[in-house]
Amino acid sequence: MAIILGPNRYGKAETRVVRVTRDGGVHHVKDVNVSISLSGAMDDVHLSGDNAAVLPTDSQKNTVFAFAKKHGIAAIEEFGLLLARHFVDSQPTIHHARVEIHEFAWERIEGGHSFVRNGGETRTALVHSDGEGGSESVVSGLRDMVVLNTTDSEFHGFIQDQYTTLEPTGDRMLATAVTARWRHRGTAAAWDDSHRAARDRLLRAFAETYSLSLQQTLYAMGRRVLDECSGICEIRLSMPNKHHFLVDLEPFGMDNDNEVYFAADRPYGLIEGTVLTDDAPADPSAWN
């Protein structure tokens, strides 16, 4: 039996950088977390400890800071492509770069330099590059976008076995924390506009869909993005069901006409799915 080295990569995870751009008395803040993974002609470092092909992870971290100064940080997709192409094009032993970026939003309070952190939602981007002119992919997204409908949701007609206690309902509260990632057809786009458009379609579809199941809502949200955002060919959604249960107020002599709920954080149903166009080019590596 022969033992061989399989696929491998290495890099610097979660370099947190805050870039302030000063436009006179008005300041702008970009707060991002950057993770880099590199692969290529790396066999010797694993097999014999020879580091000649290795760009230190500390150098990768420093590159993030230097690029934040040199180029600024506009859209995170653009910043990711700049970094990924740099690592592959500048080092002959590096053949592929993976750059994942999470952006944390800040809202201006007043004046030019005061901000408040914007909730829990995070913008995301995942870039793969084999260098300028080589194979590339961009997956944009968001996570922890918490949404809620107080009505227009039902759940009934499901399988009932000897362990089923859940009662069918014709009117329930529907809440979830959306994680969505969407794959672009290319690597040239107005990234900020594209992200705003996809997010808007997700929200509008959630609000406008009369839901018979969270799965139905997931599909409607994914389909709305693909129908109205032509540069996107595939979207993957993960939507935990944030259960809200009606509180029994009868012991206190009170009715509860869908007014008072207990919000349970766990366990929760987890609904996941992919929606794509029938001409979407296959690229499973783009998501990893």
C-alpha positions, 0 to 999 in steps of 0.5 A: 500500500502506497501513501501519498500526499493529497490536496492541501493548502495553507494561509492566514486566517481572519486578518481583521483590518479597519480602513478609514478613508478621510474625505475632508471632515467626512470619514468612511469606514471599512471593517473586514475580516480576510482569510487567505489560503494558497496552494501549488507546488507545496509537496516538499514542505510537507514531505521534507520540511523544505520551506523554499516554496512557502510564502509565510502566513505572516507575509500574507497578513502584511499584504492585506494591510499594505493593500488596504493602504495602497488600494483602499477597500471598495467592494470586498469582491474587488479587494479579494480579487486584487489579493488573490491575483497578487499571490498567484502572479507574484510567486511561481510556486503558488498556483491558486489563491482562495480569499474569503472576506467578511465585512462588518457594516457601520452606520454614521451617527452624525457629523463626519466621524461617529459610527454605530455598528450595524446589527448582526448582518455580515456581507461575505465574498469568496474569491478563487483565482489561478492568476490574471488570465486564469480560471477565477470565480466570485461568490458573494453573499450575506449571513445572519440577515434576520427576517420575520413575518407575523402572518401569511404563513401556514404549516400543515399536511405533513407526515404524522407518525407515532412521535408527532406532537406538532399541531397543524396551523393555518396561521403562524409566525415565520422567522429565520436568519438567512445565510445566502451565497450567490455565484456570479457568471464572471469576475467583472461586476458593479459589486456593490450594486449587485449585492444591494440588488440581490439582498433587495430581491431576497427581502422582497420575496420573503415579504411577498411570498404567502408561505406554506413551508419555509422550503417554499419561501427559500425557493421563492427567494432564490428564484427572485434573485435569479429572475431579476439579477442576470449576472448571477447563475446560482444561489445557495441558502441556509435558513434556520427556522426561528420557532415562535410558539404561542404561549398558553394563557388559558391558566390565567383566564386569557385568550391568545389570538396570535399575539404573545409568543415564546421565541425558542432558540434551539433546537431549530429546523434547518432548511437548506437549498440551491437554486440555479439557472439551467445554463449555470456552468458547473463549478463546485470548487467555487464554493469551497 
